[in-house]
Amino acid sequence: MASSCSQALKQHVCKSSTILRVHLQKSWPKRSFVLNSAADQQPAVSSPEEIVIPKKKTWSKEAVLQALASTVSRDPTASDYRLQDDPYLTPKTSSEFKLFSLSQESGKNAAKYFINTYPKYFQKDYAQPHIPCLMPETLEAQIEEVSEAALIERIHMRKVKAAVDLYDQLQQAGTPVSLDVTNQLLDLICFYGDSDPAQENVPEQRNEETVGKVQHRVENNNAERIFALLSEPNTHSYSALIRGMVKYGAYSKAFSTYTDLLNNRLKADVNTFNALITAAPEVKEKYNEKWELIVELAEQKIKPNLLTLNGVLKALRRCGTLGKSQAFPVLSEMKALSIDPSLASYNHLLGIFYKPGAPFLGQTDILQEVMNEVSGKSFTPQDPDDGICLLLQRCLLTKAYSVHELLGVGENWRLLGNDLQQNIYYARFFSLLCMMENIDVMLKWYRDLVPSVYYPSSNIMRDLLQALDTDNRLDLIPQIWKGDRGKVIMSWTATSLSDVISVLLAAQRRQDAWEILKLFKTHNRVPSEELLNKFLTCVTESGEVNHAVELVQISAAWLLWQP
């Protein structure tokens, strides 16, 4: 009896300690390197929390595919999955890579054109789960009459010009448009400008013509015209207009519009402040003037978000000593508001303390602590500047290894960005290896990453050869080119064969020249009459009558000599 009571008591104590540990893990905040001082960190007040055990675990439709994918490791000897059909076409240079990317996107756009032009032939959905981009898009508006519903439809379809034209027709007809729908139209115009969105997956070309178009949008745009027609614009209206002005470079206009917002006794939202913080370094000259926005943000009791943190840190990169003195207090304040930094935050932090080309001046501990903070964590893209490639810019070899290990955690590999950014990342990684690593370790990385994820450019191959030369290991060069390409079969042309025979005849090697002459027939080539006359002259001078007769017969067979 006593033993059973003792066993029950032990089980109760274990269960209670488990529940207590779960409560502490949920309620006690994690402390993070130097971003918060010990005095600033306050213990969280624990509150009673009910533990809800779900009756059923709901899995996503991709869970099985993700589980299967996790069991397969990358094959370092295989080409990239996009080149499995024909690895010979793997781009070797930047120009080839650009041509390959353009060809790939051209094929995608051609497929989209046929799917959207003939949607009736692509109604069967074979994909499980459903993949929207593989199905025909709705490109034509279904509502024809001039109404607010038709305007909403065109806004959702992102047809900027059609939406603006329909809005003007409603105004001319005297049909009122609700403020909510007008704000949606302002959002659309301020995001895409006055033109329809560009086709997806098409690389942007920024030249003088496109810059001129952007400037034209800033000065004469539909957003300001529609905003002026509003009788009582609200915070959303001002926010859309300000963000559009900042996006297209009208920074002074953005601050002027913000002043109008305050004069109308309205409060700006966090998105408006984020845009103005981005524009402040372009307009404000003094450091204290740039900092006024942060003070106003606190006075209006607007709760910041991650984009606010990144915008402030990005602005501090251009504030000299003020940036270094305010960077960590800003991070501590944001962490107190439960805003965790993203990769862009850490990149801006490093940009404040490490300037390109400037010495470290004993500040390597900041880089070390940033790497300690991000290592082992899985990040998701939350900011346009989030990217692992940016962290590698300020890393030495040991830190480069830490950044590369970060790629293997969770879904961090997605933060490498597009193909161009991936090539930049691996080029920097290999450049560091060639400069600072042992040659055997460098070749190990070479075999692991080439050609499965990266094909080195000519500059990287030059660095690799220089490293081999410096280490006196030129005997390893065949290992680099082993399997790079198969044997190239030389294609003999009539010109190349003629040149070889001319050289051999000049060197008095008539027998070798005679063997080369036989290759004309083997490769179905026809020698020139000038070459045969030169050959006949050499044979006649040497007294080789048999070769002279045979040469005349060969010429007659090629119809180059008529008796």
C-alpha positions in Angstrom: 0.0 0.0 0.0 2.8 2.4 1.0 4.7 1.6 -2.2 1.7 2.3 -4.4 1.1 5.6 -2.7 4.7 6.5 -3.1 4.6 5.7 -6.8 1.5 7.8 -7.3 3.1 10.7 -5.5 6.2 10.5 -7.8 4.0 10.5 -10.9 2.1 13.5 -9.6 5.3 15.4 -8.9 6.7 14.6 -12.3 3.5 15.7 -14.0 3.4 19.0 -12.0 7.1 19.8 -12.8 6.5 19.2 -16.5 3.5 21.6 -16.5 5.5 24.2 -14.6 8.4 23.9 -17.1 6.0 24.4 -20.0 4.6 27.5 -18.3 8.0 29.0 -17.7 9.1 28.4 -21.3 6.1 30.2 -22.6 6.1 33.1 -20.2 9.8 33.8 -19.6 11.3 35.8 -22.5 14.6 34.6 -24.1 17.6 36.9 -23.4 19.7 37.8 -26.3 23.4 38.8 -26.4 24.3 42.5 -26.0 21.0 43.9 -27.3 19.5 44.2 -23.8 21.4 45.2 -20.8 20.8 43.4 -17.5 19.2 46.4 -16.0 16.8 46.8 -18.9 15.6 43.2 -18.8 12.6 42.8 -16.5 11.1 39.4 -15.5 7.8 38.8 -17.3 4.7 38.6 -15.1 3.4 35.1 -15.3 -0.3 34.8 -15.9 -2.6 31.7 -15.6 -2.7 30.0 -18.9 -4.8 27.0 -19.9 -3.2 24.2 -21.7 -5.4 23.0 -24.6 -4.6 19.6 -26.0 -5.9 19.4 -29.6 -8.1 16.4 -30.4 -6.7 16.1 -33.9 -3.5 17.1 -35.6 -4.2 18.8 -38.9 -1.5 18.3 -41.5 -1.0 20.6 -44.6 -1.5 19.1 -48.0 2.3 19.4 -48.7 3.3 17.5 -45.5 3.8 14.2 -47.2 5.9 15.7 -50.0 7.9 17.7 -47.5 8.6 14.5 -45.5 9.7 12.6 -48.5 11.9 15.5 -49.7 13.6 15.6 -46.3 14.8 12.0 -46.7 16.7 12.8 -49.9 20.0 14.6 -49.7 21.6 16.6 -52.5 23.7 14.7 -55.0 27.0 16.7 -55.3 27.8 15.0 -58.7 24.5 16.0 -60.4 23.7 19.2 -62.2 21.0 21.6 -61.1 17.5 20.2 -61.3 16.7 22.7 -64.1 19.5 21.3 -66.2 18.8 17.6 -65.7 17.4 17.2 -69.2 20.5 18.5 -70.8 23.5 19.2 -68.4 25.7 20.1 -71.4 23.8 23.4 -71.7 24.9 24.4 -68.1 25.9 28.1 -68.3 29.6 28.6 -67.8 29.9 32.4 -67.9 27.8 35.3 -66.8 26.7 36.0 -70.4 25.7 32.4 -70.9 23.8 32.4 -67.6 22.0 35.6 -68.6 21.1 34.0 -72.0 19.9 30.9 -70.2 17.7 32.8 -67.7 16.2 34.9 -70.5 15.5 31.7 -72.5 13.9 30.0 -69.5 11.6 33.0 -68.8 10.8 33.3 -72.4 9.6 29.7 -72.4 7.5 30.3 -69.3 5.9 33.4 -70.8 5.2 31.5 -74.0 3.5 28.7 -72.1 1.5 31.3 -70.1 0.4 33.0 -73.3 -1.0 29.7 -74.8 -2.7 28.8 -71.5 -4.4 32.2 -71.1 -5.2 32.5 -74.8 -6.8 29.1 -75.1 -8.1 28.4 -71.5 -10.7 25.9 -72.7 -8.0 23.4 -73.4 -6.5 23.6 -69.9 -9.4 23.0 -67.6 -8.3 19.7 -66.2 -6.4 20.2 -62.9 -3.9 17.3 -62.4 -1.9 18.9 -59.6 -2.6 17.8 -56.1 -2.5 20.1 -54.2 -3.8 22.8 -56.5 -1.1 25.0 -58.1 -2.8 28.3 -59.2 0.0 29.4 -61.5 -0.5 26.3 -63.7 -4.1 27.1 -64.5 -5.5 29.8 -66.8 -5.8 33.3 -65.4 -9.0 35.4 -65.6 -7.8 38.2 -67.9 -11.1 39.7 -69.0 -13.4 41.6 -66.8 -16.8 40.0 -66.3 -18.8 43.2 -65.3 -19.3 45.5 -68.3 -21.5 48.2 -66.9 -20.1 51.3 -65.3 -20.5 50.7 -61.6 -18.6 50.5 -58.4 -18.6 46.7 -58.5 -16.9 46.8 -61.9 -14.3 49.2 -60.4 -13.6 46.8 -57.6 -13.2 43.9 -60.1 -10.6 45.8 -62.1 -8.8 46.8 -58.9 -8.6 43.1 -57.9 -7.4 42.2 -61.4 -4.6 44.9 -61.1 -5.7 46.7 -64.3 -4.5 50.2 -63.4 -5.4 52.1 -66.5 -8.9 50.4 -66.8 -9.6 51.1 -63.1 -8.6 54.8 -63.5 -10.7 55.2 -66.7 -13.7 53.6 -65.0 -13.3 55.8 -61.9 -13.3 58.9 -64.2 -16.5 57.7 -65.9 -18.2 57.2 -62.5 -17.2 60.8 -61.6 -18.5 62.2 -64.8 -21.8 60.3 -64.4 -22.2 61.7 -60.9 -22.1 58.2 -59.4 -20.5 58.4 -55.9 -17.7 56.1 -55.1 -17.2 55.0 -51.5 -14.1 56.1 -49.7 -13.0 52.5 -49.1 -13.0 51.7 -52.8 -11.2 54.9 -53.6 -8.5 54.1 -51.1 -8.1 50.7 -52.7 -7.6 52.4 -56.1 -5.1 54.8 -54.5 -3.2 51.7 -53.1 -3.1 50.2 -56.6 -1.9 53.4 -58.3 0.7 54.2 -55.7 2.1 50.7 -55.9 2.3 50.2 -59.6 2.3 53.8 -60.8 0.1 55.0 -63.6 0.8 51.9 -65.8 -0.3 48.3 -65.6 2.0 46.0 -63.7 4.9 44.5 -65.8 4.7 40.9 -66.8 6.0 38.6 -64.1 9.4 36.9 -64.3 10.6 39.5 -66.8 13.9 41.2 -65.7 13.5 44.9 -65.3 15.6 47.1 -67.5 16.4 50.4 -65.9 17.7 53.0 -68.4 17.2 56.7 -69.2 13.8 56.1 -70.7 12.5 54.2 -67.7 13.9 56.8 -65.3 12.2 59.5 -67.3 8.9 57.6 -67.1 9.3 57.4 -63.3 9.9 61.1 -63.0 6.8 61.8 -65.2 4.8 59.7 -62.8 5.9 61.7 -59.8 5.0 65.1 -61.3 1.8 64.3 -63.3 0.1 61.3 -61.7 -3.4 60.0 -61.2 -2.9 59.4 -57.5 -2.6 63.1 -56.6 -5.5 63.9 -58.9 -7.8 61.4 -57.4 -6.7 62.3 -53.9 -7.6 66.0 -54.6 -11.1 64.9 -55.5 -11.7 63.4 -52.0 -13.8 65.6 -49.8 -12.7 64.1 -46.5 -9.6 61.8 -47.0 -8.8 59.6 -44.0 -5.6 58.2 -42.7 -5.6 55.4 -45.3 -5.8 57.9 -48.1 -2.9 59.9 -46.8 -0.9 56.8 -46.1 -1.3 55.4 -49.7 -0.3 58.8 -51.2 2.7 59.2 -49.0 4.0 55.7 -49.6 3.6 56.2 -53.3 5.5 59.4 -53.2 8.4 57.8 -51.3 8.5 54.8 -53.7 8.9 57.0 -56.7 11.3 59.5 -55.1 9.1 62.5 -54.3 10.5 62.7 -50.8 9.8 66.4 -50.2 6.2 66.0 -51.4 5.8 63.1 -49.0 6.8 65.2 -46.0 4.5 68.0 -47.2 1.6 65.6 -47.4 2.4 64.3 -43.9 2.2 67.9 -42.6 -1.2 68.3 -44.2 -2.3 65.0 -42.5 -1.3 66.5 -39.1 -3.0 69.8 -39.9 -6.2 67.9 -40.5 -5.9 66.4 -37.0 -5.4 62.9 -38.2 -2.9 60.3 -36.9 -0.5 58.6 -39.2 -0.3 54.8 -39.2 2.8 52.7 -38.8 3.1 52.2 -42.6 3.2 55.9 -43.2 6.0 56.3 -40.6 8.0 53.5 -42.2 7.9 55.2 -45.5 8.9 58.6 -44.0 11.7 57.0 -42.0 13.1 55.6 -45.3 12.8 59.0 -47.0 14.3 61.1 -44.0 18.0 60.6 -45.0 17.2 62.0 -48.4 15.6 65.2 -47.2 16.8 65.9 -43.6 20.3 67.2 -43.4 20.9 67.3 -39.6 20.9 64.1 -37.5 18.5 65.5 -34.9 16.0 66.3 -37.7 16.1 62.7 -38.9 15.5 61.6 -35.4 12.3 63.7 -35.0 10.2 61.1 -36.7 11.0 58.5 -34.0 10.0 61.0 -31.4 6.7 61.7 -33.2 6.1 58.0 -33.5 6.3 57.6 -29.7 4.2 60.8 -29.1 1.4 59.5 -31.3 1.6 56.1 -29.5 2.0 54.2 -32.8 3.3 50.7 -32.2 6.2 50.0 -34.5 6.8 46.8 -36.4 9.8 45.0 -38.0 9.9 47.3 -41.0 10.1 50.2 -38.6 13.1 48.7 -36.9 14.8 47.9 -40.3 14.0 51.4 -41.6 15.5 53.1 -38.5 18.7 50.9 -38.7 19.0 51.6 -42.4 18.8 55.3 -41.8 21.3 55.1 -39.0 23.8 53.7 -41.5 24.1 57.2 -42.9 24.2 59.0 -39.5 27.9 58.5 -38.6 28.6 58.5 -34.9 24.9 58.9 -34.0 24.2 55.6 -35.7 26.7 53.8 -33.6 25.4 55.3 -30.4 21.7 54.7 -31.2 21.9 51.3 -32.8 21.8 49.1 -29.7 19.3 51.2 -27.8 17.0 50.9 -30.8 17.4 47.2 -30.9 16.8 46.9 -27.1 13.7 49.1 -27.4 12.3 47.0 -30.2 13.0 43.7 -28.4 11.1 45.1 -25.4 8.1 45.5 -27.8 8.5 41.8 -28.8 9.9 42.7 -32.3 12.6 40.2 -33.2 15.2 41.3 -35.7 15.4 39.7 -39.2 18.4 39.1 -41.3 18.0 42.6 -42.8 18.2 44.0 -39.2 21.5 42.3 -38.6 22.9 43.3 -42.0 22.0 47.0 -41.3 23.6 46.6 -37.8 26.8 45.4 -39.4 26.6 48.2 -42.0 26.6 50.8 -39.2 29.8 49.5 -37.6 31.7 48.1 -40.6 32.1 50.5 -43.6 33.4 49.1 -46.9 37.1 49.5 -47.2 37.5 50.8 -43.6 39.5 48.9 -40.9 37.6 47.0 -38.2 39.2 49.0 -35.3 38.6 46.4 -32.7 34.9 45.9 -33.4 35.0 42.2 -34.4 33.1 41.3 -31.3 29.9 42.7 -32.8 30.3 40.5 -35.9 30.9 37.5 -33.6 27.9 38.2 -31.5 25.7 38.7 -34.5 26.8 35.3 -35.9 26.2 33.7 -32.5 22.7 35.2 -32.5 21.7 34.0 -36.0 23.4 30.6 -36.0 21.0 27.7 -35.7 17.9 29.7 -36.3 15.4 29.3 -39.2 14.4 32.6 -40.8 11.4 33.5 -43.0 11.5 36.4 -45.4 9.8 39.4 -43.8 11.7 42.3 -45.4 12.7 43.0 -49.0 16.3 43.3 -47.7 16.3 39.9 -46.0 19.1 37.7 -47.5 21.9 35.5 -46.4 24.1 36.7 -49.3 24.5 40.2 -47.6 25.9 38.7 -44.4 28.8 37.2 -46.4 30.1 40.6 -47.5 31.7 41.4 -44.1 32.8 37.9 -43.1 36.2 36.3 -42.9 36.6 32.6 -43.5 35.5 31.3 -40.1 32.4 33.5 -40.2 31.8 32.4 -43.8 31.5 28.8 -42.6 29.0 29.9 -40.0 26.9 31.7 -42.7 27.0 28.7 -44.9 25.9 26.4 -42.1 23.0 28.8 -41.6 21.7 27.7 -45.1 21.1 24.2 -43.9 18.7 25.3 -41.1 15.0 25.0 -41.9 14.0 26.9 -44.9 16.9 29.4 -44.8 18.1 28.3 -48.3 15.1 30.3 -49.7 16.8 33.5 -48.4 19.6 33.2 -51.0 17.4 35.0 -53.4 17.2 34.7 -57.2 19.7 33.0 -59.4 21.9 36.1 -59.7 22.1 36.5 -55.9 22.9 32.8 -55.5 25.8 33.1 -58.0 27.1 36.2 -56.1 26.9 34.3 -52.8 28.8 31.2 -54.0 31.3 33.4 -55.9 32.2 35.2 -52.6 32.3 32.0 -50.7 34.7 30.4 -53.2 36.8 33.6 -53.3 37.3 33.4 -49.6 38.2 29.7 -49.8 40.8 30.4 -52.5 42.4 33.2 -50.5 42.4 31.7 -47.0 41.8 27.9 -47.0 44.0 24.9 -47.4 44.0 23.7 -51.0 42.8 20.2 -50.1 39.8 21.6 -48.1 39.1 24.0 -51.0 39.0 21.1 -53.5 36.6 19.2 -51.1 34.2 22.2 -51.3 34.7 22.4 -55.0 33.6 18.8 -55.5 30.7 19.2 -53.2 29.2 22.3 -54.8 30.2 22.1 -58.4 28.2 21.5 -60.5 25.2 20.6 -58.4 24.5 24.2 -57.1 27.2 26.4 -58.7 29.4 26.6 -61.8 32.4 28.8 -61.2 33.0 31.8 -63.4 36.2 32.6 -65.1 37.3 34.9 -62.2 36.8 32.1 -59.7 38.6 29.6 -61.9 41.5 32.1 -62.1 41.6 32.4 -58.3 41.5 28.6 -58.0 44.5 28.2 -60.4 46.4 30.9 -58.6 45.8 29.1 -55.3 47.1 25.8 -56.9 50.1 27.7 -58.2 50.8 29.3 -54.8 50.6 26.0 -53.0 52.8 24.3 -55.8 50.0 21.8 -56.5 49.6 22.2 -60.2 49.3 18.4 -60.4 45.7 18.7 -59.2 44.6 20.7 -62.2 43.4 17.5 -64.1 41.1 16.8 -61.1 39.3 20.1 -61.7 38.7 19.5 -65.4 38.1 15.8 -65.0 34.5 15.3 -66.2 34.1 19.0 -66.9 33.7 18.2 -70.6 34.0 15.1 -72.6 36.5 14.6 -75.3 36.1 17.2 -78.0 36.3 15.6 -81.4 38.1 17.9 -83.7 36.3 18.7 -86.9 38.8 18.9 -89.7 38.0 21.6 -92.3 39.6 21.9 -95.8 41.4 25.0 -94.6 42.9 23.4 -91.5 44.1 20.3 -93.4 45.6 22.6 -96.1 47.5 24.6 -93.5 48.9 21.4 -91.9 50.1 20.1 -95.2 51.7 23.4 -96.1 53.7 23.3 -92.8 54.8 19.7 -93.4 55.9 20.4 -96.9 57.9 23.4 -95.8 59.6 21.1 -93.2 60.4 18.6 -96.0 58.2 16.0 -94.2 56.5 14.7 -97.4 55.5 11.3 -96.0 53.6 12.9 -93.2 52.0 15.4 -95.6 51.0 12.5 -97.8 49.2 10.9 -94.8 47.3 14.1 -94.0 46.3 14.4 -97.7 44.4 11.1 -97.3 42.3 12.7 -94.5 40.6 14.9 -97.2 38.8 11.8 -98.5 38.1 10.4 -95.0 36.4 13.7 -93.9 34.8 14.3 -97.3 36.8 17.4 -97.9 38.2 18.8 -101.2 41.7 20.3 -101.3 42.4 23.5 -103.3 44.1 23.4 -106.7 46.9 25.6 -105.3 47.7 23.1 -102.6 47.9 20.2 -105.1 50.2 22.2 -107.4 52.5 22.9 -104.4 52.4 19.3 -103.4 53.2 18.2 -107.0 56.1 20.6 -107.3 57.7 19.2 -104.1 57.2 15.6 -105.2 58.6 16.3 -108.7 61.7 18.0 -107.2 62.4 15.0 -105.0 62.0 12.5 -108.0 59.2 10.5 -106.4 57.5 9.5 -109.7 55.0 7.1 -108.2 53.7 9.7 -105.8 53.5 12.2 -108.6 51.4 9.8 -110.7 49.1 9.0 -107.8 48.7 12.7 -107.0 47.6 13.4 -110.6 45.1 10.5 -110.3 43.7 12.0 -107.1 43.4 15.4 -108.7 41.5 13.9 -111.6 39.1 12.1 -109.2 38.4 15.5 -107.6 38.0 17.1 -111.0 40.8 19.5 -110.2 43.0 18.5 -113.1 42.0 17.7 -116.6 44.5 15.9 -119.0 
